[in-house]
Amino acid sequence: MLWLLLLIPVLIALYIILQQRRQQSITHLSSHSLIRSTLPTGANNRRHIPPIFYILALTVLVLGLARPQAVVSLPRLAGTVILAFDVSGSMAADDLEPTRMEAAKVVVEDFIESQPATVQIGVVAFSDNGFSVQTPTNDEEMLLAAIDRLSPERGTSLANGMMMSLDAIRAASGQTNTNYYGDLSLTPEPTPTPMPRGMYAPAVIILLTDGENNQSPDPFEIAQMAADRGVRIYTVGIGSPQGTEVHINGFTVHTELDEATLQQISQITAGTYFHAENEEELREIYDTISSQLVVKPQEMEVTSLIAGVGILFFLVGAMFSLLWFGRVP
């Protein structure tokens, strides 16, 4: 289509030839001085302005026919949300009906179904260890199936849940693994440069737990690691700070919510701490947590924009022609 641009010089040459013939005809019909005296001041020069706009319009429209593309920054709801799910034995407590685990599943599934397709959601489960249940995806069926597979396990390690969540975010962005669980390479990986203060990645972690951290490593060190990467952590505490009794394998275990730890994790990462003692409060929390509006560069065809500019040039040329000469060529 760009070969059509060769027609533009041809059109300009034809216009010049026509103007020369017009001038010759006027010269033969009347004296040159008489014509100049009867024309409005500047009319000889102004009559070239509308054709210039028409030529520009044709040039732009030919460019539009080539279907140009450009990288455009578009604001949209996008990003990665990691649901870090506590699957410790205390999640079998029945102070939320039928259990904390099952009540949380219902609310989380509603949250998944309400997210736009541009949001990637991953599922991480943690007890005394952390493991990825579902890599970030926008496939609702896969996410709901991953949530259904969760069941109560053993202890609670908030740090392992956050580390696995950061690994999932890193994998979703196409970066390499951080080797949190051992020195798998002879050469240590360089520490990522912390993001500028106040800058946040289009990724968040929703850490849902009902107990206190009773496993190493230190959760605050991992929270600072998330903050350095610009990842916010929203902590959601389930149950009562006074605690409750849970029967596990014939044993009665007292478990209580460590709100201070969850509050500090959220504070370090510029997130928010929420507390829910029943399913209704838990549902309100997930309604509050929304995806971030981010500006994401995206390659797109800009033919319509180019065509709009071409039409604008045509209209401007027609307006000048109508205003000055009372006609639209």
LINCORHU-V591474 format. One record per residue. N is the residue number from 1. RES is the residue in three letters. PSI is psi in whole degrees, 0 to 359 (* if undefined). BURIAL is I if it has 9 or more other C-alpha atoms within 8 Angstrom, else O. D_LAST is the distance of its C-alpha to the last C-alpha in Angstrom with 2 decimals. Layout:
n:N res:RES psi:PSI burial:BURIAL d_last:D_LAST
n:N res:RES psi:PSI burial:BURIAL d_last:D_LAST
//
This chain:
n:1 res:MET psi:330 burial:O d_last:26.15
n:2 res:LEU psi:338 burial:O d_last:26.14
n:3 res:TRP psi:336 burial:O d_last:26.25
n:4 res:LEU psi:342 burial:O d_last:22.56
n:5 res:LEU psi:339 burial:I d_last:22.04
n:6 res:LEU psi:340 burial:O d_last:22.97
n:7 res:LEU psi:338 burial:O d_last:19.58
n:8 res:ILE psi:310 burial:I d_last:18.00
n:9 res:PRO psi:326 burial:O d_last:19.81
n:10 res:VAL psi:316 burial:O d_last:18.89
n:11 res:LEU psi:320 burial:O d_last:15.11
n:12 res:ILE psi:318 burial:I d_last:15.88
n:13 res:ALA psi:319 burial:O d_last:18.07
n:14 res:LEU psi:321 burial:O d_last:15.59
n:15 res:TYR psi:318 burial:O d_last:13.12
n:16 res:ILE psi:318 burial:O d_last:16.26
n:17 res:ILE psi:317 burial:O d_last:17.38
n:18 res:LEU psi:321 burial:O d_last:14.26
n:19 res:GLN psi:322 burial:O d_last:14.58
n:20 res:GLN psi:317 burial:O d_last:18.27
n:21 res:ARG psi:322 burial:O d_last:17.93
n:22 res:ARG psi:317 burial:O d_last:15.68
n:23 res:GLN psi:322 burial:O d_last:18.40
n:24 res:GLN psi:321 burial:O d_last:21.09
n:25 res:SER psi:319 burial:O d_last:19.78
n:26 res:ILE psi:321 burial:I d_last:19.73
n:27 res:THR psi:320 burial:I d_last:23.20
n:28 res:HIS psi:330 burial:O d_last:24.57
n:29 res:LEU psi:331 burial:O d_last:23.41
n:30 res:SER psi:168 burial:O d_last:24.66
n:31 res:SER psi:150 burial:I d_last:26.61
n:32 res:HIS psi:321 burial:O d_last:25.05
n:33 res:SER psi:325 burial:O d_last:26.82
n:34 res:LEU psi:320 burial:O d_last:25.63
n:35 res:ILE psi:317 burial:I d_last:21.93
n:36 res:ARG psi:329 burial:O d_last:22.61
n:37 res:SER psi:336 burial:O d_last:24.53
n:38 res:THR psi:344 burial:O d_last:21.98
n:39 res:LEU psi:146 burial:O d_last:19.09
n:40 res:PRO psi:152 burial:O d_last:19.33
n:41 res:THR psi:129 burial:O d_last:21.19
n:42 res:GLY psi:359 burial:O d_last:19.26
n:43 res:ALA psi:325 burial:O d_last:15.94
n:44 res:ASN psi:323 burial:O d_last:16.30
n:45 res:ASN psi:322 burial:O d_last:16.63
n:46 res:ARG psi:334 burial:O d_last:14.20
n:47 res:ARG psi:346 burial:I d_last:11.13
n:48 res:HIS psi:344 burial:O d_last:12.08
n:49 res:ILE psi:311 burial:I d_last:12.35
n:50 res:PRO psi:315 burial:I d_last:8.95
n:51 res:PRO psi:326 burial:I d_last:9.04
n:52 res:ILE psi:317 burial:I d_last:12.65
n:53 res:PHE psi:324 burial:I d_last:12.18
n:54 res:TYR psi:319 burial:I d_last:10.10
n:55 res:ILE psi:317 burial:I d_last:13.03
n:56 res:LEU psi:319 burial:I d_last:15.49
n:57 res:ALA psi:315 burial:I d_last:14.33
n:58 res:LEU psi:320 burial:I d_last:14.76
n:59 res:THR psi:314 burial:I d_last:18.06
n:60 res:VAL psi:320 burial:I d_last:19.36
n:61 res:LEU psi:324 burial:I d_last:18.65
n:62 res:VAL psi:319 burial:I d_last:20.50
n:63 res:LEU psi:323 burial:I d_last:23.31
n:64 res:GLY psi:325 burial:I d_last:23.40
n:65 res:LEU psi:337 burial:I d_last:23.91
n:66 res:ALA psi:1 burial:O d_last:27.04
n:67 res:ARG psi:62 burial:I d_last:28.51
n:68 res:PRO psi:152 burial:I d_last:29.70
n:69 res:GLN psi:153 burial:I d_last:32.83
n:70 res:ALA psi:155 burial:O d_last:34.27
n:71 res:VAL psi:115 burial:O d_last:37.49
n:72 res:VAL psi:136 burial:O d_last:36.81
n:73 res:SER psi:115 burial:O d_last:39.57
n:74 res:LEU psi:127 burial:O d_last:39.69
n:75 res:PRO psi:132 burial:O d_last:42.19
n:76 res:ARG psi:163 burial:O d_last:44.16
n:77 res:LEU psi:112 burial:I d_last:47.67
n:78 res:ALA psi:171 burial:I d_last:49.37
n:79 res:GLY psi:188 burial:I d_last:52.57
n:80 res:THR psi:130 burial:I d_last:56.07
n:81 res:VAL psi:122 burial:I d_last:58.82
n:82 res:ILE psi:120 burial:I d_last:62.37
n:83 res:LEU psi:102 burial:I d_last:64.83
n:84 res:ALA psi:110 burial:I d_last:68.19
n:85 res:PHE psi:120 burial:I d_last:70.76
n:86 res:ASP psi:121 burial:I d_last:74.42
n:87 res:VAL psi:32 burial:I d_last:76.60
n:88 res:SER psi:166 burial:I d_last:79.94
n:89 res:GLY psi:333 burial:I d_last:82.86
n:90 res:SER psi:344 burial:I d_last:82.44
n:91 res:MET psi:354 burial:I d_last:79.21
n:92 res:ALA psi:358 burial:I d_last:81.57
n:93 res:ALA psi:147 burial:I d_last:82.71
n:94 res:ASP psi:23 burial:O d_last:82.35
n:95 res:ASP psi:342 burial:O d_last:81.58
n:96 res:LEU psi:133 burial:I d_last:78.06
n:97 res:GLU psi:140 burial:O d_last:78.22
n:98 res:PRO psi:328 burial:O d_last:78.96
n:99 res:THR psi:167 burial:I d_last:78.97
n:100 res:ARG psi:318 burial:I d_last:76.91
n:101 res:MET psi:310 burial:I d_last:75.53
n:102 res:GLU psi:323 burial:I d_last:74.45
n:103 res:ALA psi:318 burial:I d_last:73.00
n:104 res:ALA psi:323 burial:I d_last:70.97
n:105 res:LYS psi:315 burial:I d_last:69.72
n:106 res:VAL psi:314 burial:O d_last:68.35
n:107 res:VAL psi:318 burial:I d_last:66.45
n:108 res:VAL psi:321 burial:I d_last:65.11
n:109 res:GLU psi:322 burial:I d_last:63.88
n:110 res:ASP psi:320 burial:O d_last:61.96
n:111 res:PHE psi:316 burial:I d_last:60.44
n:112 res:ILE psi:315 burial:I d_last:59.33
n:113 res:GLU psi:339 burial:O d_last:57.70
n:114 res:SER psi:354 burial:O d_last:55.70
n:115 res:GLN psi:144 burial:O d_last:54.07
n:116 res:PRO psi:161 burial:O d_last:50.48
n:117 res:ALA psi:341 burial:O d_last:50.09
n:118 res:THR psi:353 burial:O d_last:48.90
n:119 res:VAL psi:125 burial:I d_last:52.41
n:120 res:GLN psi:130 burial:I d_last:55.05
n:121 res:ILE psi:133 burial:I d_last:58.56
n:122 res:GLY psi:159 burial:I d_last:61.82
n:123 res:VAL psi:126 burial:I d_last:65.41
n:124 res:VAL psi:135 burial:I d_last:68.37
n:125 res:ALA psi:146 burial:I d_last:71.94
n:126 res:PHE psi:141 burial:I d_last:74.73
n:127 res:SER psi:254 burial:I d_last:78.42
n:128 res:ASP psi:348 burial:I d_last:80.69
n:129 res:ASN psi:171 burial:I d_last:78.05
n:130 res:GLY psi:144 burial:I d_last:74.30
n:131 res:PHE psi:146 burial:I d_last:72.50
n:132 res:SER psi:127 burial:I d_last:68.98
n:133 res:VAL psi:323 burial:I d_last:68.73
n:134 res:GLN psi:124 burial:I d_last:65.01
n:135 res:THR psi:155 burial:I d_last:62.53
n:136 res:PRO psi:130 burial:I d_last:59.28
n:137 res:THR psi:166 burial:I d_last:57.10
n:138 res:ASN psi:16 burial:I d_last:54.86
n:139 res:ASP psi:106 burial:O d_last:56.78
n:140 res:GLU psi:319 burial:O d_last:58.41
n:141 res:GLU psi:317 burial:O d_last:61.00
n:142 res:MET psi:320 burial:O d_last:62.30
n:143 res:LEU psi:316 burial:I d_last:62.50
n:144 res:LEU psi:322 burial:I d_last:64.33
n:145 res:ALA psi:323 burial:O d_last:66.73
n:146 res:ALA psi:319 burial:I d_last:67.44
n:147 res:ILE psi:319 burial:I d_last:68.28
n:148 res:ASP psi:332 burial:O d_last:70.58
n:149 res:ARG psi:347 burial:O d_last:72.56
n:150 res:LEU psi:141 burial:O d_last:73.62
n:151 res:SER psi:154 burial:O d_last:77.28
n:152 res:PRO psi:139 burial:I d_last:79.73
n:153 res:GLU psi:249 burial:O d_last:81.30
n:154 res:ARG psi:240 burial:I d_last:83.39
n:155 res:GLY psi:196 burial:I d_last:83.00
n:156 res:THR psi:120 burial:I d_last:80.04
n:157 res:SER psi:98 burial:I d_last:78.35
n:158 res:LEU psi:322 burial:I d_last:75.23
n:159 res:ALA psi:317 burial:I d_last:74.69
n:160 res:ASN psi:323 burial:I d_last:74.60
n:161 res:GLY psi:318 burial:I d_last:72.06
n:162 res:MET psi:321 burial:I d_last:69.79
n:163 res:MET psi:315 burial:I d_last:70.27
n:164 res:MET psi:327 burial:I d_last:69.33
n:165 res:SER psi:318 burial:I d_last:66.28
n:166 res:LEU psi:323 burial:I d_last:65.14
n:167 res:ASP psi:319 burial:I d_last:65.72
n:168 res:ALA psi:320 burial:I d_last:63.54
n:169 res:ILE psi:317 burial:I d_last:60.70
n:170 res:ARG psi:317 burial:I d_last:61.08
n:171 res:ALA psi:321 burial:I d_last:61.03
n:172 res:ALA psi:332 burial:I d_last:57.91
n:173 res:SER psi:1 burial:O d_last:56.10
n:174 res:GLY psi:12 burial:O d_last:57.16
n:175 res:GLN psi:167 burial:O d_last:59.79
n:176 res:THR psi:166 burial:O d_last:63.34
n:177 res:ASN psi:154 burial:O d_last:66.41
n:178 res:THR psi:355 burial:O d_last:68.33
n:179 res:ASN psi:49 burial:O d_last:71.78
n:180 res:TYR psi:329 burial:O d_last:73.11
n:181 res:TYR psi:24 burial:O d_last:76.10
n:182 res:GLY psi:159 burial:O d_last:77.63
n:183 res:ASP psi:88 burial:O d_last:77.27
n:184 res:LEU psi:350 burial:O d_last:75.86
n:185 res:SER psi:152 burial:O d_last:74.76
n:186 res:LEU psi:330 burial:O d_last:76.75
n:187 res:THR psi:118 burial:O d_last:74.00
n:188 res:PRO psi:145 burial:O d_last:73.09
n:189 res:GLU psi:143 burial:O d_last:69.42
n:190 res:PRO psi:145 burial:O d_last:67.93
n:191 res:THR psi:128 burial:O d_last:67.63
n:192 res:PRO psi:145 burial:O d_last:63.97
n:193 res:THR psi:125 burial:O d_last:62.63
n:194 res:PRO psi:145 burial:O d_last:62.59
n:195 res:MET psi:152 burial:I d_last:59.23
n:196 res:PRO psi:146 burial:O d_last:58.54
n:197 res:ARG psi:133 burial:O d_last:60.06
n:198 res:GLY psi:353 burial:O d_last:57.79
n:199 res:MET psi:137 burial:O d_last:55.71
n:200 res:TYR psi:141 burial:I d_last:56.11
n:201 res:ALA psi:156 burial:O d_last:55.38
n:202 res:PRO psi:53 burial:I d_last:53.55
n:203 res:ALA psi:139 burial:I d_last:56.97
n:204 res:VAL psi:156 burial:I d_last:59.77
n:205 res:ILE psi:129 burial:I d_last:63.29
n:206 res:ILE psi:107 burial:I d_last:64.79
n:207 res:LEU psi:110 burial:I d_last:68.55
n:208 res:LEU psi:121 burial:I d_last:70.50
n:209 res:THR psi:160 burial:I d_last:74.29
n:210 res:ASP psi:1 burial:I d_last:77.33
n:211 res:GLY psi:191 burial:I d_last:79.98
n:212 res:GLU psi:151 burial:I d_last:80.98
n:213 res:ASN psi:123 burial:O d_last:80.45
n:214 res:ASN psi:18 burial:O d_last:83.70
n:215 res:GLN psi:151 burial:I d_last:82.65
n:216 res:SER psi:165 burial:O d_last:81.65
n:217 res:PRO psi:187 burial:O d_last:79.48
n:218 res:ASP psi:120 burial:O d_last:78.57
n:219 res:PRO psi:334 burial:I d_last:75.52
n:220 res:PHE psi:328 burial:I d_last:74.52
n:221 res:GLU psi:319 burial:O d_last:74.09
n:222 res:ILE psi:325 burial:I d_last:71.69
n:223 res:ALA psi:320 burial:I d_last:69.86
n:224 res:GLN psi:324 burial:I d_last:69.36
n:225 res:MET psi:318 burial:O d_last:68.10
n:226 res:ALA psi:319 burial:I d_last:65.48
n:227 res:ALA psi:321 burial:I d_last:64.55
n:228 res:ASP psi:332 burial:I d_last:64.10
n:229 res:ARG psi:2 burial:I d_last:61.59
n:230 res:GLY psi:20 burial:I d_last:59.70
n:231 res:VAL psi:121 burial:I d_last:60.86
n:232 res:ARG psi:145 burial:I d_last:61.78
n:233 res:ILE psi:118 burial:I d_last:64.75
n:234 res:TYR psi:118 burial:I d_last:65.04
n:235 res:THR psi:137 burial:I d_last:68.70
n:236 res:VAL psi:114 burial:I d_last:69.79
n:237 res:GLY psi:129 burial:I d_last:73.47
n:238 res:ILE psi:138 burial:I d_last:75.03
n:239 res:GLY psi:189 burial:I d_last:78.33
n:240 res:SER psi:141 burial:I d_last:80.61
n:241 res:PRO psi:336 burial:O d_last:81.65
n:242 res:GLN psi:340 burial:O d_last:85.20
n:243 res:GLY psi:174 burial:I d_last:85.04
n:244 res:THR psi:166 burial:I d_last:86.31
n:245 res:GLU psi:135 burial:I d_last:88.78
n:246 res:VAL psi:134 burial:I d_last:87.56
n:247 res:HIS psi:115 burial:I d_last:89.84
n:248 res:ILE psi:116 burial:O d_last:89.14
n:249 res:ASN psi:43 burial:O d_last:91.48
n:250 res:GLY psi:358 burial:O d_last:94.41
n:251 res:PHE psi:148 burial:O d_last:93.87
n:252 res:THR psi:121 burial:O d_last:92.76
n:253 res:VAL psi:134 burial:O d_last:90.34
n:254 res:HIS psi:128 burial:O d_last:89.18
n:255 res:THR psi:141 burial:I d_last:85.55
n:256 res:GLU psi:155 burial:I d_last:83.68
n:257 res:LEU psi:128 burial:I d_last:80.18
n:258 res:ASP psi:85 burial:I d_last:79.81
n:259 res:GLU psi:325 burial:O d_last:77.12
n:260 res:ALA psi:317 burial:O d_last:77.65
n:261 res:THR psi:315 burial:O d_last:76.73
n:262 res:LEU psi:321 burial:I d_last:73.59
n:263 res:GLN psi:320 burial:I d_last:72.50
n:264 res:GLN psi:323 burial:I d_last:73.00
n:265 res:ILE psi:314 burial:I d_last:71.04
n:266 res:SER psi:321 burial:I d_last:68.04
n:267 res:GLN psi:319 burial:I d_last:68.44
n:268 res:ILE psi:322 burial:I d_last:68.49
n:269 res:THR psi:10 burial:I d_last:65.23
n:270 res:ALA psi:28 burial:I d_last:63.42
n:271 res:GLY psi:203 burial:I d_last:63.66
n:272 res:THR psi:142 burial:I d_last:65.30
n:273 res:TYR psi:135 burial:I d_last:68.65
n:274 res:PHE psi:148 burial:I d_last:68.97
n:275 res:HIS psi:131 burial:I d_last:72.18
n:276 res:ALA psi:127 burial:I d_last:72.61
n:277 res:GLU psi:357 burial:I d_last:75.89
n:278 res:ASN psi:173 burial:I d_last:74.59
n:279 res:GLU psi:325 burial:I d_last:71.84
n:280 res:GLU psi:316 burial:O d_last:69.79
n:281 res:GLU psi:322 burial:I d_last:69.69
n:282 res:LEU psi:321 burial:I d_last:68.80
n:283 res:ARG psi:320 burial:I d_last:65.87
n:284 res:GLU psi:325 burial:O d_last:64.59
n:285 res:ILE psi:313 burial:I d_last:64.77
n:286 res:TYR psi:333 burial:I d_last:62.56
n:287 res:ASP psi:331 burial:O d_last:60.07
n:288 res:THR psi:322 burial:O d_last:59.99
n:289 res:ILE psi:114 burial:O d_last:59.41
n:290 res:SER psi:161 burial:O d_last:55.72
n:291 res:SER psi:152 burial:O d_last:53.62
n:292 res:GLN psi:142 burial:O d_last:52.06
n:293 res:LEU psi:114 burial:O d_last:48.30
n:294 res:VAL psi:157 burial:I d_last:47.48
n:295 res:VAL psi:116 burial:O d_last:44.44
n:296 res:LYS psi:123 burial:O d_last:44.43
n:297 res:PRO psi:135 burial:O d_last:42.21
n:298 res:GLN psi:133 burial:O d_last:40.66
n:299 res:GLU psi:130 burial:O d_last:38.45
n:300 res:MET psi:159 burial:O d_last:35.48
n:301 res:GLU psi:134 burial:O d_last:32.15
n:302 res:VAL psi:27 burial:I d_last:29.23
n:303 res:THR psi:317 burial:I d_last:26.38
n:304 res:SER psi:322 burial:O d_last:25.32
n:305 res:LEU psi:317 burial:O d_last:25.25
n:306 res:ILE psi:316 burial:I d_last:23.15
n:307 res:ALA psi:322 burial:I d_last:20.65
n:308 res:GLY psi:320 burial:O d_last:20.55
n:309 res:VAL psi:319 burial:I d_last:19.78
n:310 res:GLY psi:316 burial:I d_last:16.88
n:311 res:ILE psi:323 burial:I d_last:15.37
n:312 res:LEU psi:318 burial:I d_last:16.12
n:313 res:PHE psi:318 burial:I d_last:14.20
n:314 res:PHE psi:314 burial:I d_last:11.01
n:315 res:LEU psi:321 burial:O d_last:11.79
n:316 res:VAL psi:316 burial:I d_last:12.68
n:317 res:GLY psi:317 burial:I d_last:9.56
n:318 res:ALA psi:323 burial:I d_last:7.60
n:319 res:MET psi:315 burial:I d_last:10.71
n:320 res:PHE psi:319 burial:I d_last:10.84
n:321 res:SER psi:318 burial:I d_last:7.50
n:322 res:LEU psi:322 burial:I d_last:8.79
n:323 res:LEU psi:320 burial:O d_last:12.23
n:324 res:TRP psi:326 burial:O d_last:12.11
n:325 res:PHE psi:359 burial:O d_last:9.80
n:326 res:GLY psi:24 burial:O d_last:9.81
n:327 res:ARG psi:160 burial:O d_last:6.24
n:328 res:VAL psi:105 burial:O d_last:3.83
n:329 res:PRO psi:* burial:O d_last:0.00
//
